[in-house]
Amino acid sequence: MMYFIEESREAFGVEPICKALQFAPSTYYDRRAIVRDPERASRRAKSDAAMSLRIDGAWEDNRKLYGARKIWHVLRRDGQDVARCTVERLMRALGIRGVVRGKRVVTTNPDTSLPCPDDKVNRIFKADRPNKLWVSDFTYVPTWSGTVYVAFVIDVFARRIVGWRVSAPSQRRWTIWLSICRKTMRSRRPQTSSRPSRRPVTKTPRPKRAPNVITTASHCPIIWIGKMKSCRPVTLVMAAAAPCAR
């Protein structure tokens, strides 16, 4: 924010820029005064600046391996009375972190060679009735027995999960999406009550129809458009924007 105002102040002025950004001009001038004279900074800002230097030094001395907990113990051994939450906050501000054990799970493989499809809802996730727009996501959860994948579907109108599925990494993701879409459409089909009839009922086999599947900006074939009984078409889109390979 400060950098943008400094860069554009000669062309537009400070007050018009602050008014457009809903940023108080007094805050901008106070921060500029602190940059000119660091002694005008608050006590917490001075303490954070000094502690940030110690945290960065301890992180560098330990081969950039220590996380917030071990850095906190190092500072306590050196006689620095600092809270662990303060160390975590300053490490986030510095952009440093410790090494995490275990193998990192890769859920998205970018493929820049494929074109990015258009957004089917124009980033407007609103619906005026149930079963009009479903938003889905796909994530992973680490457990003691290994990593499991979780897929779920949310009804935009009701703001609730209407379908979900947990599977092992060995199962194909495309199979997971087909399963969760079919399960959700069966559970959301309106229930119709009718009087029992004594006439024999003959069921005719319905022809198998290929699902109408489209891809989103993630290049994953997870948009499902199907028709439900006595209901309007249902659209399912994925909220993730990271591309992935087919």
WONOR-V931142 format. One record per residue. RES is the residue in three letters. OMEGA is omega in whole degrees, -180 to 180 (none if undefined). Layout:
res;omega
RES;OMEGA
RES;OMEGA
This chain:
res;omega
MET;-180
MET;-180
TYR;180
PHE;179
ILE;178
GLU;-177
GLU;-174
SER;-175
ARG;-180
GLU;-177
ALA;-173
PHE;-177
GLY;-175
VAL;-175
GLU;177
PRO;179
ILE;180
CYS;178
LYS;180
ALA;-179
LEU;-177
GLN;-178
PHE;-176
ALA;178
PRO;179
SER;177
THR;179
TYR;-179
TYR;177
ASP;-180
ARG;176
ARG;178
ALA;178
ILE;177
VAL;179
ARG;-177
ASP;-178
PRO;180
GLU;180
ARG;180
ALA;-180
SER;-179
ARG;179
ARG;179
ALA;178
LYS;179
SER;179
ASP;179
ALA;179
ALA;-180
MET;178
SER;177
LEU;179
ARG;180
ILE;180
ASP;177
GLY;178
ALA;178
TRP;178
GLU;-179
ASP;-178
ASN;173
ARG;177
LYS;-179
LEU;-173
TYR;173
GLY;-175
ALA;-177
ARG;-179
LYS;175
ILE;178
TRP;178
HIS;178
VAL;180
LEU;178
ARG;177
ARG;178
ASP;177
GLY;179
GLN;179
ASP;-176
VAL;179
ALA;-180
ARG;179
CYS;177
THR;177
VAL;178
GLU;-179
ARG;-179
LEU;177
MET;174
ARG;179
ALA;179
LEU;-180
GLY;180
ILE;179
ARG;179
GLY;179
VAL;-179
VAL;179
ARG;178
GLY;-179
LYS;180
ARG;-179
VAL;179
VAL;-180
THR;-178
THR;176
ASN;-176
PRO;177
ASP;-176
THR;-180
SER;-180
LEU;177
PRO;-179
CYS;-180
PRO;180
ASP;176
ASP;-174
LYS;-178
VAL;178
ASN;179
ARG;177
ILE;-177
PHE;179
LYS;179
ALA;-178
ASP;179
ARG;177
PRO;176
ASN;177
LYS;-179
LEU;175
TRP;178
VAL;-177
SER;178
ASP;-176
PHE;-177
THR;179
TYR;-179
VAL;177
PRO;178
THR;-180
TRP;-179
SER;-180
GLY;-179
THR;176
VAL;180
TYR;-177
VAL;175
ALA;-180
PHE;-179
VAL;-179
ILE;173
ASP;-175
VAL;-179
PHE;-177
ALA;-178
ARG;179
ARG;179
ILE;-179
VAL;178
GLY;179
TRP;-180
ARG;176
VAL;-177
SER;178
ALA;-180
PRO;-178
SER;-179
GLN;-179
ARG;-178
ARG;-180
TRP;177
THR;178
ILE;-178
TRP;178
LEU;-179
SER;-178
ILE;178
CYS;179
ARG;180
LYS;-180
THR;-180
MET;176
ARG;-178
SER;-178
ARG;179
ARG;-179
PRO;179
GLN;179
THR;180
SER;179
SER;-180
ARG;180
PRO;-179
SER;180
ARG;-180
ARG;177
PRO;-178
VAL;178
THR;-179
LYS;177
THR;-179
PRO;179
ARG;179
PRO;179
LYS;-177
ARG;179
ALA;180
PRO;177
ASN;-172
VAL;178
ILE;177
THR;178
THR;180
ALA;180
SER;-178
HIS;177
CYS;-177
PRO;-175
ILE;174
ILE;-178
TRP;177
ILE;-179
GLY;-180
LYS;178
MET;-179
LYS;-179
SER;-179
CYS;179
ARG;179
PRO;180
VAL;-179
THR;178
LEU;178
VAL;180
MET;-177
ALA;-178
ALA;-179
ALA;-178
ALA;-180
PRO;177
CYS;-177
ALA;179
ARG;none
